[in-house]
Amino acid sequence: MSDPVLSNAAIRGAYGASRSLSGGPASAHEAKSAGQSFGDMLKGAAEEAVQTMRTADTTAQAGLTGQASTQQVVEATMAMESTVKVTVAMRDKLVEAYQEIMRMPI
């Protein structure tokens, strides 16, 4: 399976979104002290992805009725596209990790 080619805008959008998830690099000790588990982090990322999708959908509908500019619709669509690409890549990595664990001998 070949890796998808991402545009610079998609990469910048995904990088910007990932920076806002954790606020920057954190050590394992900082993550424990904050009380945020890996599951909580995934849940937060999923909720943010859903919110981005809803915002893009709302903006697209507003664009169809003339309440949003073409630029706003395009920006929302690009944000949605990069969110979908990052989400699919994360899903693929999680499935791959699960399959790797299942192949381990007991």
N, C-alpha and C positions, 0 to 999 in steps of 0.2 A: 504494500500500500504506500503510495507516495504522499509526502507531506504537502499540505496546501501552501501556496505562495501567498504571503500576506503583504498588503501594501504598506507603505510607510505610515499613512494616516491610521490604518487599523492597528499597527504596532504602537504608535504613539497613544492612541485612544486606550488600548488595553493596558499599556504601561501606566498611564494616568489613573485608570480605574484601579489597578493593583496597588498603586501608591496610597490611594485613599482607603483601601481595605485595612491596612495595618498601621498606617502612619509612619512607615519606615522600618528598617531592619530591627529585629528584636531578638535577644538571646532566648534560649529555652527557659532560663530562670525568670525572665520578664514575662514570658507567656504564662508560666505557671502562677506567678504572683498576680497577674491580671485576672486569673480564673477563667480564661478562655481556652477551651479544648479545641482540638482539631475539628471535631464535629460542629462546634459552635462557629468556628471560622468558615467552614463550608456552608453552613446554614446562612450565615451573614452574606457570603458571596452570592449564594443562590437568590436570596431576597433582593439584593442589589441588582442582580441580572434581571429578575422579574420586573422590578421597578423601572429599569432602563427600557425594557420592552414595552411596558405600559405607557411610558412617557412618549416613546417613539410612535406608538399607535395613536395616542391622543393628538400628537403634533401632526401626524399624517392626515387624520380626520379633519383637524382644524385647517390644514392646507387645502383640502378638497372644498371646504366651505368658504375659503378666502380669508380666514381669520389668522392664518400664519403665512409668513413669506416662504418663498421657494427655498431660500438659504436655510431657514429654520428646519424645514422638512428634510432637506438633504443632510444637515448636521445630525438630526435625530436618527435618520436612517443609517448613516455611517456609524453612529454610536451603537445602534442596535446590531448592525452587521459585525462589528468588532466584538461585541459582547457575545453574540452567538458563536463566533469562531473560537473565542477563548473558552467558553463553556463546553463546546464540543471537544476541544483539546483536553480540557480537564477531565471530562467524562471518559475519554479514551485512555488517559493515563491511569485513572482510578480503576477502570475495568482491567487494564493490563496488569496493574499491581495485584488486584484480586486474583487474577488467573495465575500469576506467578506464585502467590502464596498457596493457592490450591494445588500446584504442582510440587510443592515441597514435600519431601518424605517425612513421615512422622516418626 
